[in-house]
Amino acid sequence: MTVTLASLTQRTGLAVLDHLEQSVRIPVVDGLQAQGDLIVIPLPLVATSMTLIAEDRWEPVPAEGVELLRGAAGGNPHTLVADPGTCRWTTNVMDSHGLAIGVFTASAPVYLLHPEHGGSGCAPGTYVVRRQREHEGTRARLVAD
């Protein structure tokens, strides 16, 4: 089934800005992807730096989605959305880099939705959601979206 930005926003009730093309098909990717100040990484790529603390602390992603991160100064949210019963999420993780927000595992495609960036899809699998950071010389700082 083809998911467009229009069908995803209609299904979730989440809005995007008017300048985004509503008829665009949202690609589903099984690799690394970024959306503003957020980066989604397949767990196997960073498994050595991650620890899932307790298996019993996973929550199903509800129909209205899960807000993963809100932009700097209370800006727009990055929201994880999924069909019922296809995705679980936990923030009960340790990341040696201190960037992890959480981990999700999906049995069907799931989507990240952001009012300014639109949507992107993640293929079934397990992913780490991290803040992005940028480097300037020897200094590093979190990306502000």
MARDREN-894529 format. One record per residue (C-alpha): residue in one letter; residue number from 1; z, x, y. Coordinates in Angstrom, 1 decimal. Layout:
! residues N
<r residuo="a" num="NUM" c3="Z" c1="X" c2="Y"/>
...
//
This chain:
! residues 145
<r residuo="m" num="1" c3="0.0" c1="0.0" c2="0.0"/>
<r residuo="t" num="2" c3="-0.9" c1="1.3" c2="3.4"/>
<r residuo="v" num="3" c3="1.9" c1="1.4" c2="5.9"/>
<r residuo="t" num="4" c3="1.0" c1="1.3" c2="9.6"/>
<r residuo="l" num="5" c3="3.2" c1="1.8" c2="12.6"/>
<r residuo="a" num="6" c3="2.9" c1="-1.9" c2="13.3"/>
<r residuo="s" num="7" c3="3.8" c1="-3.0" c2="9.8"/>
<r residuo="l" num="8" c3="6.8" c1="-0.7" c2="9.7"/>
<r residuo="t" num="9" c3="8.2" c1="-1.8" c2="13.1"/>
<r residuo="q" num="10" c3="7.7" c1="-5.4" c2="12.1"/>
<r residuo="r" num="11" c3="9.4" c1="-4.9" c2="8.8"/>
<r residuo="t" num="12" c3="12.4" c1="-3.1" c2="10.2"/>
<r residuo="g" num="13" c3="12.7" c1="-4.7" c2="13.6"/>
<r residuo="l" num="14" c3="12.8" c1="-1.3" c2="15.2"/>
<r residuo="a" num="15" c3="10.7" c1="-0.7" c2="18.3"/>
<r residuo="v" num="16" c3="8.5" c1="2.1" c2="19.4"/>
<r residuo="l" num="17" c3="7.0" c1="2.8" c2="22.8"/>
<r residuo="d" num="18" c3="3.9" c1="0.9" c2="23.8"/>
<r residuo="h" num="19" c3="1.7" c1="4.0" c2="24.2"/>
<r residuo="l" num="20" c3="1.8" c1="4.7" c2="20.5"/>
<r residuo="e" num="21" c3="-1.2" c1="3.5" c2="18.4"/>
<r residuo="q" num="22" c3="0.2" c1="0.6" c2="16.3"/>
<r residuo="s" num="23" c3="-2.7" c1="0.6" c2="13.8"/>
<r residuo="v" num="24" c3="-2.3" c1="4.2" c2="12.7"/>
<r residuo="r" num="25" c3="-1.5" c1="4.7" c2="9.1"/>
<r residuo="i" num="26" c3="1.7" c1="6.6" c2="8.5"/>
<r residuo="p" num="27" c3="1.2" c1="9.6" c2="6.3"/>
<r residuo="v" num="28" c3="3.6" c1="10.2" c2="3.4"/>
<r residuo="v" num="29" c3="4.3" c1="13.9" c2="2.9"/>
<r residuo="d" num="30" c3="6.2" c1="15.7" c2="0.1"/>
<r residuo="g" num="31" c3="6.9" c1="18.8" c2="2.0"/>
<r residuo="l" num="32" c3="8.6" c1="20.1" c2="5.2"/>
<r residuo="q" num="33" c3="8.2" c1="17.9" c2="8.3"/>
<r residuo="a" num="34" c3="9.6" c1="17.7" c2="11.7"/>
<r residuo="q" num="35" c3="10.1" c1="14.9" c2="14.2"/>
<r residuo="g" num="36" c3="11.4" c1="16.1" c2="17.6"/>
<r residuo="d" num="37" c3="14.8" c1="17.7" c2="17.2"/>
<r residuo="l" num="38" c3="15.0" c1="16.7" c2="13.5"/>
<r residuo="i" num="39" c3="13.6" c1="18.5" c2="10.5"/>
<r residuo="v" num="40" c3="13.3" c1="17.2" c2="6.9"/>
<r residuo="i" num="41" c3="13.2" c1="19.8" c2="4.1"/>
<r residuo="p" num="42" c3="12.8" c1="19.2" c2="0.4"/>
<r residuo="l" num="43" c3="16.2" c1="20.2" c2="-1.1"/>
<r residuo="p" num="44" c3="14.7" c1="22.8" c2="-3.6"/>
<r residuo="l" num="45" c3="13.6" c1="24.9" c2="-0.6"/>
<r residuo="v" num="46" c3="17.1" c1="25.2" c2="0.8"/>
<r residuo="a" num="47" c3="19.3" c1="24.5" c2="-2.3"/>
<r residuo="t" num="48" c3="21.0" c1="27.9" c2="-2.2"/>
<r residuo="s" num="49" c3="22.4" c1="27.2" c2="1.3"/>
<r residuo="m" num="50" c3="23.5" c1="23.6" c2="0.5"/>
<r residuo="t" num="51" c3="26.5" c1="22.1" c2="-1.3"/>
<r residuo="l" num="52" c3="26.7" c1="18.4" c2="-2.1"/>
<r residuo="i" num="53" c3="30.4" c1="17.8" c2="-2.0"/>
<r residuo="a" num="54" c3="30.9" c1="14.6" c2="-4.0"/>
<r residuo="e" num="55" c3="28.3" c1="12.6" c2="-5.9"/>
<r residuo="d" num="56" c3="30.3" c1="9.3" c2="-5.4"/>
<r residuo="r" num="57" c3="29.9" c1="9.4" c2="-1.6"/>
<r residuo="w" num="58" c3="26.2" c1="8.3" c2="-1.5"/>
<r residuo="e" num="59" c3="25.4" c1="5.0" c2="0.3"/>
<r residuo="p" num="60" c3="22.2" c1="2.9" c2="-0.1"/>
<r residuo="v" num="61" c3="20.0" c1="2.9" c2="2.9"/>
<r residuo="p" num="62" c3="20.2" c1="-0.7" c2="4.2"/>
<r residuo="a" num="63" c3="17.3" c1="-2.8" c2="5.3"/>
<r residuo="e" num="64" c3="18.0" c1="-2.0" c2="9.0"/>
<r residuo="g" num="65" c3="17.9" c1="1.7" c2="8.2"/>
<r residuo="v" num="66" c3="20.3" c1="4.6" c2="8.9"/>
<r residuo="e" num="67" c3="20.4" c1="6.3" c2="12.3"/>
<r residuo="l" num="68" c3="20.2" c1="10.0" c2="11.4"/>
<r residuo="l" num="69" c3="20.3" c1="11.5" c2="14.9"/>
<r residuo="r" num="70" c3="20.2" c1="10.3" c2="18.4"/>
<r residuo="g" num="71" c3="18.4" c1="12.4" c2="21.0"/>
<r residuo="a" num="72" c3="20.2" c1="14.5" c2="23.6"/>
<r residuo="a" num="73" c3="22.3" c1="12.6" c2="26.1"/>
<r residuo="g" num="74" c3="22.2" c1="9.3" c2="24.2"/>
<r residuo="g" num="75" c3="18.5" c1="9.3" c2="23.9"/>
<r residuo="n" num="76" c3="16.3" c1="7.6" c2="21.2"/>
<r residuo="p" num="77" c3="17.4" c1="7.5" c2="17.6"/>
<r residuo="h" num="78" c3="15.7" c1="8.9" c2="14.5"/>
<r residuo="t" num="79" c3="16.1" c1="6.2" c2="11.9"/>
<r residuo="l" num="80" c3="15.6" c1="6.5" c2="8.1"/>
<r residuo="v" num="81" c3="14.1" c1="3.3" c2="6.7"/>
<r residuo="a" num="82" c3="13.4" c1="2.3" c2="3.1"/>
<r residuo="d" num="83" c3="12.7" c1="-0.6" c2="0.9"/>
<r residuo="p" num="84" c3="15.9" c1="-2.0" c2="-0.7"/>
<r residuo="g" num="85" c3="17.2" c1="-0.1" c2="-3.7"/>
<r residuo="t" num="86" c3="14.8" c1="2.9" c2="-3.2"/>
<r residuo="c" num="87" c3="16.9" c1="5.4" c2="-1.2"/>
<r residuo="r" num="88" c3="20.5" c1="6.7" c2="-1.0"/>
<r residuo="w" num="89" c3="22.0" c1="8.8" c2="1.7"/>
<r residuo="t" num="90" c3="25.1" c1="11.1" c2="2.2"/>
<r residuo="t" num="91" c3="26.6" c1="13.1" c2="5.0"/>
<r residuo="n" num="92" c3="29.0" c1="14.7" c2="2.6"/>
<r residuo="v" num="93" c3="27.3" c1="18.1" c2="2.5"/>
<r residuo="m" num="94" c3="28.0" c1="21.7" c2="3.4"/>
<r residuo="d" num="95" c3="25.2" c1="23.8" c2="4.9"/>
<r residuo="s" num="96" c3="25.8" c1="27.6" c2="5.3"/>
<r residuo="h" num="97" c3="23.6" c1="27.4" c2="8.5"/>
<r residuo="g" num="98" c3="25.6" c1="24.5" c2="10.0"/>
<r residuo="l" num="99" c3="22.5" c1="22.5" c2="10.7"/>
<r residuo="a" num="100" c3="22.6" c1="19.8" c2="8.0"/>
<r residuo="i" num="101" c3="23.1" c1="16.2" c2="9.0"/>
<r residuo="g" num="102" c3="22.9" c1="14.9" c2="5.5"/>
<r residuo="v" num="103" c3="20.8" c1="14.5" c2="2.4"/>
<r residuo="f" num="104" c3="18.7" c1="11.5" c2="1.1"/>
<r residuo="t" num="105" c3="17.1" c1="10.9" c2="-2.3"/>
<r residuo="a" num="106" c3="14.3" c1="8.4" c2="-2.6"/>
<r residuo="s" num="107" c3="12.5" c1="6.8" c2="-5.6"/>
<r residuo="a" num="108" c3="9.7" c1="5.5" c2="-3.4"/>
<r residuo="p" num="109" c3="8.2" c1="6.5" c2="-0.1"/>
<r residuo="v" num="110" c3="10.7" c1="6.2" c2="2.8"/>
<r residuo="y" num="111" c3="10.0" c1="6.5" c2="6.5"/>
<r residuo="l" num="112" c3="11.4" c1="8.2" c2="9.6"/>
<r residuo="l" num="113" c3="11.0" c1="6.1" c2="12.7"/>
<r residuo="h" num="114" c3="11.4" c1="7.2" c2="16.3"/>
<r residuo="p" num="115" c3="10.6" c1="5.2" c2="19.5"/>
<r residuo="e" num="116" c3="8.7" c1="8.2" c2="21.1"/>
<r residuo="h" num="117" c3="7.3" c1="10.0" c2="18.0"/>
<r residuo="g" num="118" c3="6.3" c1="7.0" c2="15.9"/>
<r residuo="g" num="119" c3="6.7" c1="7.3" c2="12.1"/>
<r residuo="s" num="120" c3="6.3" c1="9.7" c2="9.3"/>
<r residuo="g" num="121" c3="6.8" c1="9.2" c2="5.6"/>
<r residuo="c" num="122" c3="8.6" c1="11.1" c2="2.9"/>
<r residuo="a" num="123" c3="7.3" c1="11.0" c2="-0.7"/>
<r residuo="p" num="124" c3="9.9" c1="10.3" c2="-3.5"/>
<r residuo="g" num="125" c3="12.3" c1="13.2" c2="-3.9"/>
<r residuo="t" num="126" c3="15.5" c1="14.7" c2="-2.4"/>
<r residuo="y" num="127" c3="15.5" c1="16.0" c2="1.1"/>
<r residuo="v" num="128" c3="17.9" c1="17.7" c2="3.5"/>
<r residuo="v" num="129" c3="17.9" c1="16.4" c2="7.1"/>
<r residuo="r" num="130" c3="18.8" c1="19.1" c2="9.6"/>
<r residuo="r" num="131" c3="18.9" c1="19.6" c2="13.3"/>
<r residuo="q" num="132" c3="16.2" c1="22.0" c2="14.5"/>
<r residuo="r" num="133" c3="17.0" c1="25.1" c2="16.4"/>
<r residuo="e" num="134" c3="14.9" c1="27.4" c2="18.5"/>
<r residuo="h" num="135" c3="15.2" c1="31.1" c2="19.2"/>
<r residuo="e" num="136" c3="14.8" c1="32.9" c2="22.5"/>
<r residuo="g" num="137" c3="15.3" c1="36.6" c2="22.0"/>
<r residuo="t" num="138" c3="18.5" c1="37.0" c2="20.1"/>
<r residuo="r" num="139" c3="19.9" c1="33.6" c2="21.2"/>
<r residuo="a" num="140" c3="19.5" c1="30.4" c2="19.2"/>
<r residuo="r" num="141" c3="20.0" c1="26.9" c2="20.5"/>
<r residuo="l" num="142" c3="19.6" c1="23.4" c2="19.1"/>
<r residuo="v" num="143" c3="16.3" c1="21.7" c2="20.0"/>
<r residuo="a" num="144" c3="17.0" c1="18.9" c2="22.5"/>
<r residuo="d" num="145" c3="14.7" c1="15.9" c2="22.1"/>
//
